[in-house]
Amino acid sequence: MSEINFRPWVGEKYFSEGYKGKRILVLGESHYCQNELKEGGSCFPLCQKEKMDEDCFLQTEAVIRNYVEDYSGEKYQQTFLCFERAVLGKEISQDERKDFWDRVMFYNYVQFSLSGPRTSPTNEQWSMSENAFKELLETYMPDYIIVWGTRL
């Protein structure tokens, strides 16, 4: 049984080509919910498997897909924009954006939705996410991990 609550974004070329021949895991911290919390929805605070719906499980993929396919300048998207520019060293086109994200994977370590970016995961949330991270590493075997944020 999987410990992963939020399935990672895995680019189409992650295994076959990777980024410059390497499998790169981009590791974020957590998902944030701006909406009203509701049991069973993608914003339920604990997102426990027995209370999750498909939208919750697919949240990571949806965030990256929305960014790649429909960059709208939303505040949360700025993190992804700055990251890809830092890695590639330039502003990129939509085609280059898609190609970049097709070559990497993205995963949030904390497997529970938080109420906002200034919200710190609890010690319990960090601890309860460890087995999921180990499972992710064993399954996807990244060559390199690029870690976002100081708390990670």
N, C-alpha and C positions, 0 to 999 in steps of 0.2 A: 504494500500500500504506500502510495506516495505521500511524502511529508510536505510537498510543494503546494502552497495555496494559490500562488499566482504563477501560471505557466510563463516561462521566459520567452522573450522575442528571440527567435533563432533565424537569422537571415538565410535565404535560400542557398547561398554559396558558403555558409559557415564551415560545413564539413568538407566540401569538395575543393574549395579554393582558399577560403579564409581571407584575411587581410594581409597582403604581402606574404602569402603562404603560411600564415600562422592563425590559429584559432584564438580569437580575442574575446574575452568576457568583459563587458562593461558593467561594473557593479555599482548600482545605485543603492540608496538606503531603504526607502519605503514609499508606499503609495499614500496619497493624501486625498481626503474626501472633503469637498466643499459643500456637498448636498446634505440634506437631512439624513441622519442615520436611520436605516431601516433594517429590520431583521431579514436576512436572506438576500439582501441586495449587495451590490459591489462596495457599498460603504459601511456595511456592518462592522463595528469596531474590531471584533475578533476574527471575522471571516473564517470561522471554523468550518471544516469540510461539511459537516452535517447541516450547516445553515447557509452554505454558499449556493449561489445560482451560477449559471454558465458565464454571465457577465463578469462576476467577481473573478472566476478562474482565468478568464481571458483578458483581464484588465491591463496587464503589462503589454501584451501584444497589441491591444487596441490603442494604447497611448503612443507606441512607436509608429504603428500604422497611420494613425491620425497625423502625427508629426511629418512622416515621410510623404504621405499622399496629399496632405492638405495643410501645409504650413500656413498658419493664420496669425502668427506673432503673439499668441497668447503667452502669458508670463511663464507658465511651466515649460513651454517650448523653447524659451531662451536658453535654458540649460543645455538642451540637445544641440542647438545651433552653435553655442559657444564651444561645446565639446568638439563637434566635428571640425570647426574652424581651427581649433588648437591642434588637433591631430593632423589635419591636412595642410595647415599653414596658409589657408586662403579661404575666401568666400567661394562657395561652390554652387553649381547649377542644380536644378531639380533632378536631372538625370544622375549627376555625381552623388547627390544626397541618397538617392535610392540605391545606387551601386554600393556606397559605403555601408549603409545599414543592412544590405543584403549579405555583407561579408562578416558581420560581427553578431554577437548575441548580447542581449541586455537582460539583466535580472536585478530585482530589488531584494536585498538581503532579508529585511524584516518582512515576514509573511503575514502581517496584520495591517489593515488600513489605519492611518492616523488622521487626526482631525485637521492638520495643517502643517506646513513646512517648519514652523517654529515649535512644533510638538515633538518632544523627544520620546523615542520608544522606551518602554519600561525595561527594567532588567529582565523581567520574565519574558517579554516579547523578543529581546535579543536572544535569550537562552533557548526559547522554544523554536527559534528559526535556525538554529545550528544544524540540526539533522537534515533539514531541507537543503541547506547549502552544501553539506557533504554529499547528499544524493545528487545534486546538480553537478558538482565537480566530477563525480564518478560517471555520470551519464554523458556529459558533454565534453569532458577532458580538455579544457582550454589550455593553450600553451602559455598565455599571458592573461593577467587580470589587471584592468585599469580601474582603480577604486575612486569613487566620487565621495568627497566630503571628509571632514575630520573625525566625525563620530565613528565612521567605519574603520 
